[in-house]
Structure formats: structure tokens, C-alpha cells
């Protein structure tokens, strides 16, 4: 067989020697037949040999195409109909690579589809189907699902978030709950309450929540079903307190917009007002490079006209007020 000679091309003389061809007409027929069968392709840059009929002096060997019939039949007749097979029908070589994982998923749909009635975490579902808990998170799972026209939602998966860190001074309802952007301020306020104080800057606070910057948005997605009932009480008020910079304002506005139908979230006005008072007598740091400056009016409308102007003046000067400007002595 021409295609099994282990070379990518052969000269006319090599073809003659390998196939023990002595008669020129036999050589012409041999070359013609293998070109028609897709086994040989003339290399035109090699030029012809000058004989009649002319033959090129070198030919490219076309490797055998793999036979995918068995795999295509498997896709068509053995894969569960919930899995869309179009991509793999067009790319059978990719199916061979992913075959065992696809079959595991197909078998699961066939025999345990009722398991999708119960929501599971990503790692739990991944282990249930493939016996590998990280297959969806870090393996090829998401790519294979996409190729099969499936989403994580179709597997009834929920993504787990970092649990909220909070300290409850009491469990009475309704209560004011203070979300704090930075860790140092969270610890200082907790120490203040643990000393027997009942409020922060004169406002009674029932619970402190550590927000951790932008991470609070993701943590709050699960808030209503992962916290104790007293925290989920409808009449509670949530106050947000972070750095007085563009990023801190955007975190509040994003949080307020996302959860406005479930939770009442407002700025911790007293805290920000005290920050502004101390800022007048303090040297302020430069705003971090690359911050998104596209703030709205949700935050600024909380303050008086003069306070709002002062906040904009500080931000426009390239400065900001860190939350840490306040400490235990201020609370």
C-alpha cells in the first residue's frame, strides 16, 4: 500500500523500485489508479519526466483517512437524545477524545435523570456523574457540556460562594445590619461591640457583616437562604460602609440595584459624614490607578448638597478617604 510506506513523498524512481515495475505503461496505470483512489498527489514543482504520457517526477503520499463509522453510529444511536450531537458528528476525532466522558453523561441521563430534580453544588454533581469532583470546575466538563448544547443550569447546579463572615451582637428583629468593606474596620467595630457598647457612632447595630470589597455581591446572592431567620427578617435595614472612593461607591450602587427587591440597603451615612470631618484635618492618599469612575447618583443623593460637593471635590482631586481613617476611639 502506497500510504503505509512511512514517507510523505516518493520520487518516480522510488515508486518503480518499491513496486518492482518494469513496464512504463504499467507504471502509468499504477500512478493513475492511486491518484484516483486519493493515495497519491502529484508534486507539480517536480516537473514531468518528458515521456508520453508524461508523469511527474515526485508524488505526495496521502495518508489513510481514519474510519469513523463505528463512532458516528454510536453517536447517532446510543447517545441520549438530551445531548445534542451535531458538533461531534462534524468532528468525530473530537468525539474519540471525549468519548468516555460523553458516555458517562449519556448513561446518567438514561438511568438517573430524576437526580436532576434536586439541586447540587458543581463539585457534587460533577462527582455524581463522572466520579471526579473537579471535572466541571477545572477539567473538560464545561467545554463538553457546551459541545453537547447543555448548560450548568440544565444539570440543576448551583455555584457555591464564600460564606459570609459576620458577628451578631443580638438576634432581635428588626435590626440594623452594617456591611463593612474592609477587614480592619470589621474587627475594630466588633471589638467595640464586644466591650458592651450597643451602637456604632450612636446608631444601634445588631449585626456586623464583613463584605470583603467586590466579593460581597457574590456572597449576597445566597444570603436569603443561607443565613439565620433573624438576619433574613424583612424589616431589617442593611447599611453599607466602605472606602470613600469610586470603587467603594460602585460596590454599594451595584449591591443596592441587584438586591433592591429583597433587601433594604442604604449607605451608613453617619460613618461617611464622620470620615469627611476627619478628612479635612488629614493627609489623604492618592486614588488607586485604574478605578472605574462611572458612579451614579444612588450614593451621593444620600448626602446634603454640601457633603455631596465635598465628596466629588475629593475624588476629582485624585484622592480618596480610606475606611481606616476611623478607629475604635471614634466609634
Steps between C-alpha positions, in 0.01 A plus 500: 500500500640840400368678807676264744855551385592734783590789269324821410613497137662266248687563179401323182815285520414399859149397394645286222746327733255444785232353276737309268350665193687435177251602232433876456136451412457301823658791688261746335201285600631462854547876545161580344316247718655625825427862412135410438485309830639801685820322594741714299510866402747629238755757615483737206817685596691174429424541126419218260733232372467594130349168395158425348275490683693730734530428871615733773835421657368496860172429680360586840368204698148560637464321837207269561195678637380344826174310487257675734192297410490311830519824702248685281255213541553511876425872504185459292349198672645465853524854640205630705281741297545776760859532375537686171749314283537738202845627603642151545346371177697771320812437711516123565865524600391724789236244597771236531687729742189571712321169447524348848385819671210540254393140553507550878273802462270320256466202736419737786224663295369157409498339842501778760336803340272539803810606697478836322186573701726586795743791469861411581821700517726487198752268663230269637333464159835453331589212730153348464531481120872448434649396835725809487390791718706763315413386145252783442697764685852434375476216248339469157146483634379848405646470150333163444166632627524790255580263213191298592274806522465478877547761773580471869139597566382196302680283758322691781827627645552787738836668548625527856628832633728589786289491820421836656712596799284683752466581867155539659488710814139389550228314310211740550289603202477733327862608525754713317767288331827669403695368198865601527728500197838459671627240746676737743184706550292185546729376778517841668121540500455147631743572786303816575172305530662218697599755764131546580418786267168473318559726203740650250516881484175517695306261278390166658655218295383141536739327259828575323567333163847491344453588133851452364462752218348376175461151648193611695290506184557131434457400864165678519361295211444220751419724796127435523533123541834459678463727804303462820137623498564809713746631237251430223221693674325718240498818708875498568702790360840438339754780512807495276829653613816502287782717374395838365637441151354413161530127558333510842211705361454265204497197733212657696305604189539157340392328822199728543383455140541121504312440825259794520197267476621274784697717739498863610861617457606861567836672567615524860463877487632574850818308426567684176422838657754433775755393236450835322549693826828320576616530138511882527783464754673203337741437214312283251648228278489502119220313326606155381588492131246350260186542709168511316374858548152441358303559822129584506291711736366230735778558750542878470127568534520372859701806605437872523596719205814624676607148602444374146711783357779425748502130405521586127771759571714241682453239226569750219825601672624141462467425871278270706410437864581148621259343747794456738498874568259399779610281791375371837529843662250642247225242529 
